[in-house]
Amino acid sequence: MGAIIRASVKSPSPSGLRAFNPRRDMAHVADLVESCFADTLDEGGRYYLQRMRAGSGATGLGAWFGWLTSLMSAPMSGYVWEQDGRIVGNASLIPVFANRHWFYLIANVAVAPEARRQGIARRLTQQSIEHARQRHSKSVWLQVRQENEAAITLYKNLGFIERARRTAWVCDSSYIPPNSHPETNFAPVNARHWQQQRLWLLRSYPPELSWHILFNPTLLQSGLAGALARLFTDTYLVQWGAFQNERLLAALSWQSMPGPTDVLWVSAPPSLDEDVLLALLLHIRRDLPGQRSITLDYPAGLFGSALHQAGFIDSQTLIWMEKKLA
Ligand SMILES: CC(C)(COP(=O)(O)OP(=O)(O)OC[C@H]1O[C@@H](n2cnc3c(N)ncnc32)[C@H](O)[C@@H]1OP(=O)(O)O)[C@@H](O)C(=O)NCCC(=O)NCCS
């Protein structure tokens, strides 16, 4: 008997699955995503939802302007699950170009609490994989919080494999750092250090894991090329290095961003002494404008002690998973 009930619960009507229609569904999907991620939404997540809703609700010229703005940041394709005329499930598809390849990221996988454990998320994810396969994508990626065992199990069973773990750090703008370490030697980095700095940066921010945080090494480059790139993109940058006998040990770059927070990039070898990074973090913080919070995305497990001592809080660690497509 138990088996019969389970079988019927496991087979939601296939008519429930349909392609996401951005114009019609955006606001409903934003509501669903907000309710399903309520306890984990950070500032970036709230900003993202705000962008998703920008085109919905308004009328006339305002609607078109909002719609055009939202096109630039909101998901444009994916699948939803409808039950009794209401959207109860969603999976968004974001095409990404990185490392000279197109691939898809599956995001916003969410199912309303009353519709869970009926196989809806599995169907939405499978359909999203199929969508990517039909468009000759070499692989599909997704990100999941490391505590979210339900979703991790779902994705592993669909063939996704863990590729990386990254922690998002947030630094409150009101934090006042204690005195710096006077024994460490700090100076602005210049074009002479760029090759070394670039190498460390690309190791810590590989393109397939950092496109979403708008990592653009050209904007960090010292010298004319970087200065021009910053001029044309209206980017403000503060950059310092820690040195020992003129040898670069590590560099930090603070970059102004259009979203709700600014960003800090760390260029350092994984073997760097954490005290050096701590001293550099405290040093650069004194030079920053200070009214906005700063985020830092970095491989999980690295420099946690220095970042905590410099006033950063680890807001979340995400597992990046990939499924290769034939
Ligand atoms: C995670 C979530 C999307 C799952 O949706 P769902 O429709 O209930 O999932 P499904 O019914 O398709 O489950 C598929 C498989 O996932 C796993 N799973 C799903 N929910 C689970 C739970 N609560 N506990 C343990 N495993 C779970 C199981 O392996 C399940 O297979 P099974 O039912 O044969 O055991 C849903 O719980 C949700 O929206 N959570 C909040 C938002 C979220 O965390 N999204 C994922 C972001 S990466």
The ligand as a MOL file (V3000), in Angstrom:
LIG
                    3D

  0  0  0     0  0            999 V3000
M  V30 BEGIN CTAB
M  V30 COUNTS 48 50 0 0 0
M  V30 BEGIN ATOM
M  V30 1 C 15.7590 21.4970 -2.6500 0
M  V30 2 C 14.3790 21.5690 -3.3000 0
M  V30 3 C 14.4840 22.3770 -4.5870 0
M  V30 4 C 13.9030 20.1540 -3.6230 0
M  V30 5 O 12.6790 20.2290 -4.3180 0
M  V30 6 P 11.6890 18.9650 -4.4200 0
M  V30 7 O 10.7520 19.2000 -5.5470 0
M  V30 8 O 11.0860 18.7340 -3.1090 0
M  V30 9 O 12.7200 17.8030 -4.7590 0
M  V30 10 P 12.3440 16.4150 -5.4520 0
M  V30 11 O 11.0090 15.9500 -4.9530 0
M  V30 12 O 12.5050 16.5330 -6.9150 0
M  V30 13 O 13.4720 15.4680 -4.8490 0
M  V30 14 C 14.4580 14.8770 -5.6290 0
M  V30 15 C 15.4930 14.2450 -4.7180 0
M  V30 16 O 16.1670 15.2550 -3.9750 0
M  V30 17 C 16.4520 14.7790 -2.6370 0
M  V30 18 N 15.6790 15.5510 -1.6780 0
M  V30 19 C 14.7870 16.5160 -1.9440 0
M  V30 20 N 14.3110 17.0410 -0.8020 0
M  V30 21 C 14.9090 16.3830 0.2180 0
M  V30 22 C 14.8480 16.4970 1.6260 0
M  V30 23 N 14.0600 17.3800 2.2270 0
M  V30 24 N 15.6360 15.6840 2.3530 0
M  V30 25 C 16.4530 14.7890 1.7680 0
M  V30 26 N 16.5590 14.6420 0.4200 0
M  V30 27 C 15.8020 15.4350 -0.3350 0
M  V30 28 C 16.0280 13.3390 -2.6120 0
M  V30 29 O 17.1260 12.5540 -3.0470 0
M  V30 30 C 14.9110 13.3370 -3.6610 0
M  V30 31 O 14.7310 12.0600 -4.2070 0
M  V30 32 P 13.7130 11.0290 -3.4800 0
M  V30 33 O 12.4570 11.7950 -3.2060 0
M  V30 34 O 13.5740 9.9340 -4.5030 0
M  V30 35 O 14.3910 10.5950 -2.2130 0
M  V30 36 C 13.3290 22.2170 -2.3580 0
M  V30 37 O 13.4040 21.5870 -1.0950 0
M  V30 38 C 13.5180 23.7200 -2.1620 0
M  V30 39 O 12.9650 24.5390 -2.9150 0
M  V30 40 N 14.3020 24.1040 -1.1450 0
M  V30 41 C 14.5820 25.5210 -0.8650 0
M  V30 42 C 15.4020 26.1710 -1.9720 0
M  V30 43 C 16.6680 25.3800 -2.2740 0
M  V30 44 O 17.3910 24.9800 -1.3690 0
M  V30 45 N 16.9670 25.2040 -3.5720 0
M  V30 46 C 18.1680 24.5430 -4.0390 0
M  V30 47 C 19.2090 25.5640 -4.3110 0
M  V30 48 S 20.6940 24.9090 -4.9870 0
M  V30 END ATOM
M  V30 BEGIN BOND
M  V30 1 1 1 2
M  V30 2 1 2 3
M  V30 3 1 2 4
M  V30 4 1 2 36
M  V30 5 1 4 5
M  V30 6 1 5 6
M  V30 7 2 6 7
M  V30 8 1 6 8
M  V30 9 1 6 9
M  V30 10 1 9 10
M  V30 11 2 10 11
M  V30 12 1 10 12
M  V30 13 1 10 13
M  V30 14 1 13 14
M  V30 15 1 14 15
M  V30 16 1 15 16
M  V30 17 1 15 30
M  V30 18 1 16 17
M  V30 19 1 17 18
M  V30 20 1 17 28
M  V30 21 1 18 19
M  V30 22 1 18 27
M  V30 23 2 19 20
M  V30 24 1 20 21
M  V30 25 1 21 22
M  V30 26 2 21 27
M  V30 27 1 22 23
M  V30 28 2 22 24
M  V30 29 1 24 25
M  V30 30 2 25 26
M  V30 31 1 26 27
M  V30 32 1 28 29
M  V30 33 1 28 30
M  V30 34 1 30 31
M  V30 35 1 31 32
M  V30 36 2 32 33
M  V30 37 1 32 34
M  V30 38 1 32 35
M  V30 39 1 36 37
M  V30 40 1 36 38
M  V30 41 2 38 39
M  V30 42 1 38 40
M  V30 43 1 40 41
M  V30 44 1 41 42
M  V30 45 1 42 43
M  V30 46 2 43 44
M  V30 47 1 43 45
M  V30 48 1 45 46
M  V30 49 1 46 47
M  V30 50 1 47 48
M  V30 END BOND
M  V30 END CTAB
M  END
